[in-house]
């Protein structure tokens, strides 16, 4: 009987993968949810040791710069199918429930060998993606208007820093992770149940993510978010 030589596969794969289906209509514009799903796949791959920190940093930066589904697909093409949500064509838009955390358009802050910041009197974005690669991102919410009950900041730092400052009378929560880096969030539960909630998630790899309330900076009207 003739032996059939199996095709070689990367060392990190434990079992063969089925061919990935083509992305439907790759020219369609990618949504913020599509970019977030791709970033989540890359974060899991980094935690599993499938890609290096440098590869993750490069791909995440490309994911948040991507404009179409076709630009997102190659970033995860070589990763396992199981447990991965591939970018799909955006569903027909519909209003998000008022209680959905971070619902609404996202703001992207990217600092690669440089700096990016958001501060001053402005409307706080319901969802912010902050990415620092050998750079620094600063997000100051002490003078911002909070128009939603909860806002979400997804912070990713590689050999860089993401610094977040909030008023001292809002709730500050964290679900982030530090990998050879620091994810230092000074969590606070506001005494007023109507106070806005700032949730910080993401990861720090050989870098730092820091979030804390600023003493003396308070929202005067919690129900109005200002």
C-alpha positions in Angstrom: 0.0 0.0 0.0 1.3 3.4 -0.9 1.8 5.9 1.9 0.2 9.3 1.4 2.3 12.1 2.7 0.2 14.6 4.8 0.8 18.3 4.1 2.9 20.0 6.7 1.2 22.4 9.1 2.4 25.1 11.5 3.8 23.8 14.8 1.1 25.4 16.9 -1.8 23.4 15.3 -2.9 20.4 17.2 -5.2 19.1 14.4 -6.0 19.8 10.8 -8.4 22.6 10.0 -11.2 22.6 7.5 -10.8 25.1 4.7 -12.2 28.5 5.7 -15.2 29.7 3.7 -14.7 32.9 1.7 -15.9 36.1 3.3 -19.2 37.1 1.7 -18.9 40.3 -0.3 -15.4 41.3 1.0 -16.0 44.8 -0.3 -18.6 45.5 2.3 -17.7 48.1 4.9 -16.7 46.6 8.2 -18.6 47.7 11.3 -17.1 48.4 14.8 -18.5 45.0 15.9 -16.6 43.3 13.1 -13.3 44.9 14.2 -14.0 44.1 17.8 -14.6 40.4 16.9 -11.4 40.2 15.0 -9.5 41.8 17.8 -11.0 39.3 20.2 -9.8 36.4 18.0 -6.3 37.9 17.9 -6.3 38.3 21.7 -7.3 34.7 22.2 -4.6 33.6 19.8 -2.0 35.6 21.7 -3.1 34.0 25.0 -2.8 30.5 23.4 0.7 31.2 22.1 -0.3 30.9 18.5 1.0 34.4 17.6 3.7 36.5 19.1 3.2 39.8 20.8 4.7 41.6 17.8 2.4 39.8 15.4 -0.6 40.6 17.6 0.3 44.3 17.8 0.7 44.5 14.1 -2.6 42.7 13.3 -4.7 44.5 15.9 -3.5 47.8 14.6 -4.5 46.7 11.1 -7.9 45.5 12.3 -8.8 48.9 13.7 -7.6 50.6 10.6 -9.6 48.2 8.3 -12.4 49.6 6.3 -13.9 46.4 4.7 -14.5 42.8 5.6 -12.0 41.8 3.0 -9.3 43.6 4.9 -10.2 41.9 8.2 -10.3 38.3 6.8 -6.5 37.9 6.1 -5.7 38.9 9.7 -7.3 35.7 11.1 -7.0 33.4 8.1 -4.2 31.3 9.6 -5.9 30.9 13.0 -8.0 27.8 14.0 -11.7 27.8 13.0 -13.0 26.4 16.3 -14.0 29.1 18.8 -13.6 31.9 16.2 -16.3 34.2 15.0 -15.4 35.3 11.5 -16.3 38.8 10.4 -19.8 38.6 8.8 -21.7 41.0 6.6 -23.3 43.6 9.0 -26.9 42.8 9.9 -29.7 45.3 9.1 -29.3 48.1 11.6 -31.7 48.4 14.4 -31.9 50.5 17.6 -29.8 49.1 20.5 -31.6 48.6 23.8 -31.0 51.4 26.2 -29.3 49.1 28.7 -26.7 47.7 26.3 -23.2 48.6 27.6 -21.2 50.6 25.1 -24.0 50.6 22.4 -23.3 53.2 19.7 -20.5 54.2 17.4 -16.9 53.6 18.6 -14.1 56.1 18.7 -10.6 54.7 17.8 -7.4 56.1 19.3 -4.2 54.7 17.8 -0.7 55.6 19.0 2.2 53.9 17.1 5.6 55.4 18.1 3.6 58.5 19.0 0.8 59.9 21.1 -3.0 60.3 20.9 -5.3 61.9 23.4 -8.9 62.9 24.1 -9.7 65.4 26.8 -11.7 68.5 27.6 -15.4 69.3 27.4 -16.9 66.8 24.9 -19.5 64.0 24.7 -18.0 60.8 26.0 -18.1 58.1 23.3 -20.1 55.1 24.3 -17.3 52.9 23.2 -13.6 53.7 22.7 -10.9 51.4 21.3 -7.4 52.6 22.4 -4.3 50.9 21.0 -0.7 51.9 21.9 2.4 50.4 20.3 5.5 52.0 21.5 3.3 55.0 22.1 1.0 56.7 24.6 -2.8 57.1 24.6 -4.4 59.5 27.1 -8.2 59.5 27.8 -9.4 62.2 30.2 -13.1 62.0 31.0 -13.1 64.5 33.9 -14.8 67.2 31.9 -16.8 65.0 29.5 -20.6 64.8 29.1 -21.9 61.3 29.9 -25.0 60.7 27.7 -25.1 56.9 28.4 -25.4 55.0 31.6 -22.3 52.9 30.8 -19.4 53.4 28.5 -16.8 50.9 27.5 -13.0 51.5 26.9 -11.2 48.6 25.2 -7.5 49.3 25.9 -4.6 47.4 24.3 -1.0 48.3 25.0 2.2 46.8 23.6 5.4 48.4 24.9 3.3 51.5 25.4 0.8 53.1 27.8 -2.9 53.9 28.0 -3.9 56.3 30.8 -7.5 56.9 31.7 -8.8 59.5 34.1 -12.4 59.7 35.3 -14.4 61.9 37.7 -14.2 60.7 41.3 -18.0 60.1 41.7 -18.5 57.7 38.8 -18.2 53.9 38.9 -15.0 52.5 37.5 -14.8 48.7 36.6 -12.2 46.5 34.9 -12.1 43.1 33.1 -8.6 43.5 31.5 -5.5 41.4 31.7 -1.8 42.1 32.1 0.7 39.8 30.2 4.2 40.8 31.2 2.7 44.2 31.8 0.4 46.1 34.1 -3.3 46.4 33.9 -3.8 48.7 36.9 -7.4 49.9 37.3 -8.4 51.5 40.6 -12.0 50.1 40.7 -14.6 52.3 42.4 -18.3 51.8 43.0 -20.1 55.1 43.2 -22.4 55.7 46.1 -25.1 57.1 43.8 -26.8 54.2 41.9 -27.5 56.6 39.0 -23.8 57.4 38.5 -22.3 56.6 35.1 -20.2 53.5 34.8 -16.9 53.3 33.0 -15.8 49.7 32.1 -12.2 49.2 31.0 -11.3 46.0 29.2 -8.4 44.8 27.1 -4.8 43.7 27.7 -1.3 45.0 28.4 1.7 43.2 27.0 5.0 44.6 28.0 3.2 47.8 28.6 0.7 49.4 30.9 -3.0 50.3 31.1 -3.9 52.6 34.0 -7.3 54.0 35.0 -8.2 56.0 38.1 -10.5 58.7 39.4 -9.1 62.2 39.7 -9.5 63.8 43.1 -11.5 67.0 43.0 -13.1 66.3 39.7 -16.8 65.4 40.0 -19.9 65.3 37.9 -22.3 67.9 39.4 -25.5 66.3 38.0 -25.1 62.5 37.8 -28.6 62.0 36.2 -27.8 64.5 33.4 -24.3 63.1 33.1 -22.5 66.5 33.5 
